[in-house]
Amino acid sequence: MIRTVLNKKSLYLLLDSSVILLAGVIAYFFLNPYVALPTTSYVFMVAFGIAGYSILAGYSGICATLYRYTSIKDMLIIFISITVSFGVTTTLAILLLAEMSYRYILLIYLISLLLVSGGHIVFRIFHDYKTGLSPEKKTAKKNSYVSRWCRRWRKFVYQEYFENVNRYKSSRYCR
């Protein structure tokens, strides 16, 4: 059991780290025609950003939960982890590197924030849709927030229509 939990944590941490690496590559290719970025600053920002996020995410336990159970608290932890890791990395970059593009720092931070948190949100929405709202299933699972909301809305609409259909038909506005 411990081995599989450790494997899941490592897999989720590796997935988030690869997303941060992807954000670094996207930011590099976006800014490369406009700003001459030294390779050392690129490697420094990506490596320390991933290391900082990995330490904070491992310490906070964000990678211990499955993506389908992502909550608002988990999203706040992700935002804080990425913000703190890139804040520390930016401070180290200012102190240690002679040349650093602040545009690159801002762009890699924003893209990684968007992609890491967006990945969690998209997976949560997909899981809720798959388990609770698929047309093949007649009943939705009760643990899904989206499916509970849809059941309540459907119940409200059906009750409002079917209970009041005679009143609406006999009203003076429908004649």
Salt bridges, closest charged atoms under 4 A:
ASP16 OD2 - HIS120 NE2 3.51
ASP128 OD2 - ARG124 NE 3.23
